């Protein structure tokens, strides 16, 4: 079993299919909110104790936990099938699990949290990490008891600092989603697909008492004692992504096309605090027009010179040594970003990725094919001046940037950004190339503020009675960057938050 990072970039593709270009064409999305409101349009009413909005990793965990507790549960899923973005993941977070104990693996909380605090300048709430750590052993063993299938392999996923990654036998769709769906149905949970949550029902005191959802048959009103939002984030909503400062025109939104932020809009309308300033993303830098996985691999390759729209070098290009998320962080701060290299550097990248564990990429072959097809992201010229003209850069600025960079390469010391000398390669051998980088976004993480019971909070930090948000809707583990140094920690958040929210909701029935 490879320790490659492949699922980090393929997760959304498996779960969501084609690249999202905005709102998916589906009956559930067809109608805008009527002027007179959804209440006047109700065609069917259902009653339950707990309504879960979303049937991904966190939503299924909440539904099974609530069903196990004896509650009558209804799950609303906007897409025609269940699983969400998490359906393509390959494993789950765990510490103090039976599988780890069998293998003598011990992971302390201090080892997990120490680097996270420094990575985020202490701007994270460690109590959420603590709860997830304390519950992780029971959470994973609970999954096993509910039929979730693990291979027995536990490691650091090849990239992390701790051995917390518990591999499924195959992928989550087969090993998590299917058995958890079966267990939910066994408990009498009703799962309604193509049901888009649109508006929360609230009593005069603000307590959430239900939800309106649009379906192919009209407007469904579900009356509930608690509503748990597990809508999967907003990374496929161009308007909400633009709100985060992301230039969508230079980005690829490749998560599930159904993750358009409905849970967020409902929560904010109900009085929730907008916590999107802490949101991070499952994201990579990518070279457009190349095949998807090579585009991802090459987009974060640090062997070349990275410049922006002004032909100014702006970063240590070896960002991936820290995290792929750092590559996209750097690129996203620029209006445009280009990798500048020559024939020799292209050869270095070709040789490196030809040995990739999964695909044995043909860098030179794909670049040549894209150029022949008239690529808008890959450019080639015999001189730097001609390259600048093709790309639309200032020629003098590009030449100056390359000359400065080449000086560092020859000296073996990067005086601007301290780049690893092993990654410094002079740009001298024609032809020269410019590869335009974009950012590829799969999932957003965080945006609805919650307390440790995953109750949705107002700005005053008061809980909105009857309303919860779990999984990627409320993730409180990170601040701006998904580091992946604690492997599968977002999966652990999805699982733990779903269970904790359901338990608290059960205690209020």
N, C-alpha and C positions, 0 to 999 in steps of 0.2 A: 504494500500500500504506500503510495507516494506521499511524501510530506510537502508536496507542492502547494502553492497558494491558489490553486485553480478555482476552488469554490468561492473564494472572495470575489471574483469577477464574474463567475457563471451563475451565481445564485439567482439573481433577478431574471436572467435570461431563461432559465428553466421554468421558473414560476410564472413569469409574465409573458413569455413568447417574444414577439417582435418588439423592436425599439418603440417606446411610447412617443407619440407625436402630439400628445394632449389627451383630451377626454376620449375614451374608447366609445365606439359606436355600439350601443347596447340599449335595449328597451328601458332598462332601469335608469339610464342617463337622459332619456329623451325630454322629459318635462322639467321646465324651470319652476321655481316656487310660484304658485298662483298668488295673485295680488291679495286675495282674501284669506290666504293661509291654507295649510294642509288640513286643518281640522274640518273645514267645510267640504273637503274632497274625499273623506274617508269612505272606502268601499267595504272594508272588513276590519274587525276588531278581534284581537286575541289577548288573553290574560296569562301572566306568568309571574313567578317570583323574581327571577333574574333574567334580563335580556342582555345578551352579549352581541356586540356589533363588530363582526369580523371573525373569520374562521381560519386564521393563520396559527402560528405556533402559540402565541399568547392567548388568543381567543379560544382555541381548543383546550388549552390547559385550564382556563377559567371555567369553561363549560363542563369539563369532566369533574373538576373539583366541586363545582356547585351541584352537579348531578349526584356525585358521591355523597354530598351532604344532605340529600333528600329534597332539594329545591326543584320546582318546576322551571325548566330553562328553555328559552327560545334563543337561537342564534340566527342573526341576520347576516348574510354574506352577499356583497354586491356583485361578485362575479358568478359565472355559471358553475364554477367548481370551487373547492375549498383548498386551503394550503398557503395561499399568499406567497410573498417573497421568500419565506422560509422553507418552501417545499424543496428547493434544490440544495439546501445546506447538507453538510456531510457529518455533522457531529454536534455534541452538546457539552456545555460547560459543566464541570463537576469538581468538587473537592470533598475529601472524606467519604468517598463513595465505596461501595463494596468492591468494585472493580479495581480501584486504586489500592485498597487495603490488601487485596490478593496479590498485588504486584509490588507492595512495599513502597508505594509512592506517597510522599507526604508533602503538602504545600501549605505553608503558614499564611495567615492573613497579612502579616507584615511584609512578606515577600511580594504579595500581590499589590498591596496598596502603596508601598513606598515610592515606587517609580511613577505610579499614577498621579500621586500628589505633585511630584516635581514636574511631570509632563504638562499638567494643567495649572501650574502656578498656584496650587492649593485651592483653585476655584471649582471644587467638586464637593459634593456632600458624601462624606465617607460612610455615613450611616446606611446608605443604600448598598454600598459595597459590603458592609458588615452583614447586613441582613441576607444578602445573596450568598455570601460565604457561609454563614451559619446554617442556611437552609439547603445548601447545594447537595450535600450528601443524601439527605432525605428526598429532595426533589428528583434526583436521578434514579434512586432506587424505586421511587413511586412510579416513574415512567416505566421501568422494567416490569413492575407489578401490573401495569396496565397494558402490557404487550409490546412496548416500544423495543425495537431490536438493535442491540449494540454488538459490534464485532469483538469487543474485548480489548482492542488496542486503545491505549491511553498515552498521549504524548503532548508535545508543545506545538503541534501542527507545522513543525519545521521553521517557524518564525517567531514563536513566543518565548517568554522568559520562564514560564512555568508549565508543568504537565497537567493541564486542565481539560484538554480536548479529548472527549470520548467519542470515538468514531462509530457511526451507524454501520450496519452491515452493508448498506448501499447508500441511498439518499433519504432525506427526511420525508419525501412524498410516500415512499414505500414503508419506511421504518418508523416514522412518527405520525404523519397525518392519517394514514389508513388505520392503524390500530387505535389511535385516539378517537377517530370518528366512530369506529365500531364500539368503543367503550362508552362514548357519549350517547349513542343510540341505545345501548343496553340500559342506560340510566333513564331513558325516556326523553332525552333532549331532542327538541324539534329544530332541525336545521333548514332554514329557508334560503335558497340561493336566488340570485338576481333580485335581491331586496336591498335597496340603497337607503341607508339611514339619512334623513333630511333635516329633522328638527326634533328637539327634545320637548317632551311634555312636562310642564312645571306647575306646581301648586302656587298659590299666592305668596307663600313664604319662601319660594325658590326651590323647594324640594323637587327633585326630578322624579316623576311618576310614570314615565313611559317615553315612547318615541314614535314618530311618524316615519314611515318608509315607503318609497315608491317601488312598485313591482310591475311586471307586465300586465297585471290585472287591475291596477289602480293604486290607491293609497291605503296602506296597511297601518293601523294604529295598534301598537303593542303596549298594553298597560302593565307596568312592572313596579316592584318595590325597589329595584335597583337596576341601573343600566351601566354596563361595563364597556367602555370604548376600546376597541382593539382593531382600529381601521388600517393600520399598516403604514402610517406616515403620509407625506404629501409630495414625494419626490417626482411624481408624474404629473404634477399640476404646474404648468409653466408660470402662471401668475404668482403662485405662492413661492416658487423658486426665485423668480425675479425679485420678490419682496426680500429675499435673503441676500440680495446683492449679486446673484449669479446671472451671468450673461447667457441666457438660454440659447441664443443664436450660435454661441461658440461651445455649446455643451451637447451631450447626448444623454437623454433621459431613458434609461433602459430597464427600469424596474417594472413591476406589475402596472399595467395601464390603469388599474382600478384604484391605485393608491393616490387619490387626488385630494386628500385632506378633509374629507367630509366630517370625520371625528373632531378635527380641530375647529372647523367652522361651527359645529353644533355646540362644542364646549365653550367657545368664546362667546357665542350668542347667549349662553346660559349663565355667563358671568365669570368664566374661568380666566385666570391670568395668562396672558400671551407670553410664553416662556421660550419663544423661538430664538432668542439671542444666544442660547446655549446649544442650539441644534447642531449636530454633526451629520455626516453622510457616509454611506458606503460608497466610496468613490475612488477613481483612478484617473491619472492622466492618460490620454489615448491619442494615437496618430490616426486621423480620419482617413478613410478610403482603403486602408489595409484590412485584411481579415480581422475579425474582432479580437481574437486572442493575441495575435501578433501586434495589433494596434495597442493593446494594453501593455504587453511586454515592452515594446519599443518606446512607448510614451513616457515611461519612467526610467529609461536607460540613462545612466549618468556619464557616459563616455564622451558626449559631445558638448558643445557650447549652447546654453539656453539664453535667448534674447527676447525682448518684448517688441511691441509695435514701433518703438523708437530706436530699435537696434541697440538697446542697452542691456548688458548682462545684469541679471537681478537676483541670482541665487547660487548657492553651491548645488551643482547639478546632481550630486550624489544623494539626493533626498531619500531615495528608496532604502538607503542603508538604515534609516530610522523607521520609515513606514511608507507604504504606498500612499497613504492618506496625506503625508507631507508633500509628496509630488504634486498632487492635485491642489493642495493648499497654495503652494507656490504659484502654480499656473493660473489658478482662479483669481489671483490678485492682479493679474495683468489683463489688459484689454485683448491682446493677442500674444501668443507665445510660440516661438519656433526653436527647434533643435537645428543647429548649424554644424555640419560635418563635411568631411571630404571622403574621397574614395577609400582611403586607408581606414578611417574610423568606421565607415560603413562596413568594411570587411571585418573589423573587430566585433561589431555588433552581430554581423552575419554568423561568424564562428561561434559566438557565445550562445545565440538562440537556436542554432542548429543542433545544439546538444540539450535542448529543453526536454524535460522528463516526458511530457505528453506528446508534443506535436512536431518536434524537429523542424522548426520554421526555416523557410527559405527567404531570408530578409532581402537579399539582392534580387531574387526572382520576383518577389511581390512588389518591391519598389519599382522595378523595371516595368512590370505589367501596369501598375497604377499610372506611371508616366506616359506610357503608350496610350492609355485610355483617357488621357487629359485630366489627371487628378487636380483637384482644387486645394489639396492639402500637402502635396509633395512636389518639390521644385528642384530642377537640376540645371547647372550652367557651368561653362568653362572658366568663368571669372567671378569673383565676388561681386563686382559691379553689375554684371549681367544678372546674377542671382537676386541682388537687391531690386533691380528693375522688375523682374518677374513677380516677386513677392509684394512689391509696393513699399519697400523700405528706403530710407536715406542711404545712398551708396557710401558716402564718406563715413557715416556713423557705423555702418556695418564693417567696413574695412578697418576702422580704428578699433572696434571691439575685438575683431579677430586678431589684429596685431598685438593688442594688449594681452589677450588670452594666450597667444602663442609665446609671448615673452615669459609668462608664468610656466608654461609647459616646458620650455627650454631650461628654465632655472630650476624646475622641479619643486616650485613653491608657489602656491596660489595666495598672493598677498591681499586679494580682495575678499575671498570667502573661505579660505583655508581648506579647499577641496583636497581629498585624498590624492597624493601625488601619483598613485597607481592609476588614477582615472584621468590624468591630464595627458591629452594627446593633441599635438599641434595640428592645425588645419592648414595644409600646404599643398596637398596633392589633388589636382583637378581630375575629374569634375567635382564641383561643390554641390552640396544638397541643403535644402531647407525643408524640414518636416514640421508641419503645423500641429501643435498640440491642442487638444480639446479636453474637457473634463467629462467623464462618464459617471453619471449618478444612478445608483440602484435603489437606495433606501435612505430616507431621513430618519434620524434618531433623536427624539425629544421634541418638546414644543408645548406640551400641556403640563403645567406644574401640578405635582401631587405630593401628598405626605407619605409616610412610610406604610400606610395601609392602602396606598394608591387611590385615595379619595382625591378628586379634583379640587384644587384650591382657587380661591379668589386672590386678588392682589393683597388683601388684608391677611392672607394665609388661613382664612376660615374655610372649612370644607363645605362644598355644595352637597347637601344631603342627597343620598341616592345616586350619586354620580362618581364613576371610577374611570381611570384611563390607564392602560397597561401596554406593555411591549414597546414598540418604537414610537407610539403616540406620546409616551411620557418619559422615556428613558432618562434617568438622572445620573448615569454613570460617568458621562464625558462632558467636556466643554469644548465644542468646536471641532474636535478631531477624533476620529475613531482610530485609536493607535494599534489595536489588535495584538498588543503585547501580552494580554491575558486572553489566550485563545478561546473563542466561543463565548466571550463574556456577554455579548449582546443576546445570544441564544439563551444564556442563563438568566438574563434580565427578562426576556419574554416569558420563560417558564415560571420564574419566581414571582414576577408581578401578577401573572394570571392567577396563580394559586393564592397569593396573599389577598388580592382584591376579592376573589370569590369567598375566601374564608371570612373576611370582614363583612361582606354583604350578607353571608349566611347568619352571622351573629346579630344582625339587625332585623331579621325576619320575625 
